[in-house]
Amino acid sequence: MELTKEEIIEKLKLEKSILADGGYGRSVRTPWKPTEYFRDTISCLNVGESEKPHPCTDCFLINYVHPAHRDKDLPCHMIPLNAEGETVYSLLRISDVEKLEQLLLEWLDTTIDREQKSSCTVNPAKTAKDPA
C-alpha cells in the first residue's frame, strides 16, 4: 500500500511520540520479552503478530533502509540513524539503549523535517503564469 507524504509524516510523528512517551519499555503482558523498536508499535504492519504475515518491503520504513539490508529479518533496524551509520541493530548489540533512543529521536526529528520540507516543495513550472 502506497502512503502519501502526509501519511508518512504522521506515522513518523507517531513513532516519535511513542518513543518520547517511553512507549518502548517492557510490555506488561510479556515483561520477559525485549521490546523491538519499530516492530512493536502500531506503525508496523505486523504489530501483535508472532509471525510476519506482511513483508517488511510493504512498510513505509523500507524507503529509509539501504537496499543491501532490505532482506534482513528487521530491515527497519538497519536504518542509518546518523552520519556514522549507527543503527538500532548496532546500538542494541552493544546494549546502549540510552544512545539508541537519543539517536532515534534525532533521526525522527530530522526525517520528519526533511519530509515536511519535501512535501511543501512547489514545482515552479506548474505555478508559473502563462505570459501570453
C-alpha positions in Angstrom: 0.0 0.0 0.0 1.4 3.3 -1.1 1.3 6.1 1.5 1.1 9.8 0.8 3.9 12.1 2.2 1.4 13.4 4.8 0.6 9.8 6.0 4.4 9.1 6.2 4.9 12.2 8.2 2.1 11.3 10.6 3.5 7.8 11.1 6.9 9.2 11.8 5.4 11.7 14.3 3.6 8.8 16.0 6.8 6.9 16.3 8.4 10.0 17.9 5.5 10.3 20.3 5.7 6.7 21.3 9.5 6.9 21.9 9.3 10.3 23.7 6.5 9.0 26.0 8.5 5.9 27.0 6.4 3.5 24.8 9.3 1.2 24.0 9.5 0.0 27.6 8.8 -3.7 28.5 5.3 -4.9 27.8 3.0 -5.5 30.8 1.8 -8.8 29.1 5.2 -10.1 28.3 7.8 -8.4 30.6 10.4 -11.1 29.9 10.4 -10.3 26.2 12.5 -7.4 25.0 10.6 -4.8 23.0 11.6 -4.3 19.4 11.9 -0.8 18.2 9.5 0.0 15.3 8.3 -3.7 15.3 6.2 -3.3 18.5 4.3 -0.2 17.5 1.1 0.3 15.6 3.1 1.7 12.7 4.3 -1.9 12.0 2.2 -3.9 9.5 2.9 -7.0 11.7 2.3 -5.5 15.2 0.9 -8.1 17.6 1.7 -10.9 15.2 4.0 -13.7 16.3 4.8 -14.3 12.7 5.2 -11.7 9.9 2.2 -12.2 7.5 3.1 -8.9 5.8 6.5 -8.5 4.2 8.7 -5.7 5.5 9.1 -4.5 2.0 5.4 -3.2 2.2 6.3 -1.0 5.1 6.9 2.8 4.6 10.2 2.5 6.6 11.8 0.3 3.9 12.5 3.5 1.9 15.0 4.5 4.6 16.8 1.2 4.5 19.8 0.7 2.3 18.9 -1.8 -0.5 21.7 -4.2 0.7 19.8 -4.6 4.0 16.2 -4.8 2.8 16.2 -8.6 3.1 17.1 -8.7 6.8 14.6 -10.0 9.3 14.0 -6.5 10.7 15.2 -4.1 8.0 14.0 -1.1 9.9 16.7 -1.9 12.5 19.2 -1.2 9.7 18.2 2.4 9.1 21.3 4.6 9.5 20.4 7.0 12.4 23.4 9.3 11.9 26.4 10.1 9.7 28.4 7.4 11.4 25.9 4.8 10.2 24.8 3.7 13.7 21.6 1.7 13.6 19.0 0.3 16.0 20.8 -3.1 15.4 24.3 -1.8 16.0 23.3 0.0 19.2 21.3 -2.9 20.6 24.3 -5.2 20.0 26.4 -3.0 22.4 23.4 -2.5 24.8 23.5 1.3 24.5 19.7 1.9 24.8 20.1 5.4 26.0 22.2 6.4 23.0 19.8 4.4 20.7 16.8 6.3 21.9 18.5 9.6 21.7 19.7 9.0 18.1 16.3 7.5 17.2 14.6 10.7 18.4 17.1 12.8 16.5 16.6 10.7 13.3 12.8 11.0 13.6 13.1 14.8 14.0 15.4 15.2 11.0 13.4 12.8 8.9 10.1 14.5 9.7 11.6 17.9 9.0 13.0 16.7 5.6 9.7 15.0 4.7 7.7 18.1 5.5 10.1 20.3 3.5 9.9 18.0 0.5 6.1 17.9 0.6 6.0 21.7 0.6 8.2 22.0 -2.5 6.3 23.5 -5.3 7.1 22.8 -9.0 7.7 26.3 -10.4 6.7 25.1 -13.9 3.2 24.3 -12.7 2.7 27.6 -10.9 4.2 29.9 -13.5 1.7 32.1 -15.2 1.4 31.9 -19.0 3.0 35.2 -20.3 0.5 35.3 -23.2 
